[in-house]
Amino acid sequence: MGKIIRAQCKACGFRSEDLYTGFGFQNAGDYYMSPAICPECHSFGLKDQRHPPQNCRRCRSEMVFYGSEGFSAKYYPDRMKAEPVAEDTTDDLLKGRHVCPACGKVELTFEERGDWS
């Protein structure tokens, strides 16, 4: 069973559509969809976390999964420009603040909207 989540930025007002994360019973095990961001062009969307690397459709750079270990190192190659993000302390998307794809500020939060199967 998967989770329905929504991303929202308190700084700029960005709000995603409902994101159907995980997998449903029909395709269990084939894929696991998770929100990701492109460190180059800031494209945002769901990508298959079971079959990395996943590339950005716009610029072909490797996408970085929210909630993944090492998010900061992959998203901020210049460690001097890195900001503290939720991924530094937890792998739970629903906790902490994340990088917003629209404004780049660490003000994006994810909220759970329900389950899907």
N, C-alpha and C positions, 0 to 999 in steps of 0.2 A: 504494500500500500504506500502511496506517496502523500506528500503534504502540499497543500496549496498555500503559497506565501505571496506577499506583496512587499515591494521595496518602496521606501519613501524617504526623501531628503528634507530635513528641517531647514536647511540653509537656502535652497533654491526652489523648493516645491516640486521637484521631480517626483513622479509617482509611476511605478510600473503597472502593467496589467497584472492580472493574477498569473502567477508562475507555478506550473504543475511540476513540482520537483519529485525526485525519486523515480519510481516506476509503478505501473499498474499491474494487476494480476495477469492480464492478457500477454504482456511482453516481459514478464518477470525474468530478470537475469540477463536480458539482452542489452540493456542500457541502464544508466542511472543519471538522470538529468539534474544538473545543478547550475545555479547562477554563476556567471563568469564575466570578467571585464578584460578588455584589451588594454595593455599598458601603453600602446602606441597611439591609437585613435580613440580610445575610451568607449568603443562599442560595447554594448551590454546585452546579455541574453542567456538563454539556457543552452548548455553544452553537455555532451555525454562524458561524464567523469570516468566511466569504465574503460574508455578507449582513448587515453591521452596519446600524444598531444592533440589538442583541439585548436584549430587555427581560426582567426578572425575572418569573417567573410569579406570585410572591407579591405583590410591591408595585409592579410595573410600572416600576421604576427601570432605567436602562441598566446592563447587566452590564459588568464589566471583565475582559478576558481576561488570565489568567496568562501571563507571558512577553512581553506586549505593551509596546512603547515607550510611555512616558507612564503606566504603571500607577500609579505613586505619585501623580501629579497628579490622576488620575481617582478613585483610591480614597481618597486623603487630601486632600479639598478645602482643609482647614485645614493649610497647610504646616508650621505650628508643631507639629502632632501627628504628622507623618509619621515613619515609622521606615524605616531602610535595608532594602530588600528586594532579592532577586536580580535583579528586573527593572531595577534601577538600573545594573547592570553587564553583564547578559547577556540574550539572548532564548532561551537554552536552558533549558527547564523542568527538566531533570534536574540543573542546577547551582544551588547556593545554596538559601536558605530563603525561603519565601513566607508570605503571610498565611493563617492557619488560619481556616476559616469557623466552626469551633466555639468556639474560645477567643479568637480575634483576635490571638494572638501570632504573631510572625514565626518560627515553628518548623516550618512545613509543608515537607516535601520530596516530590518525585515520583520514583518509581523505575520503570524500564522493565521490563515483564513479558513482552514478546514482540511479534510482528508479527501483523497480521490483513489479510485481503484481501477 
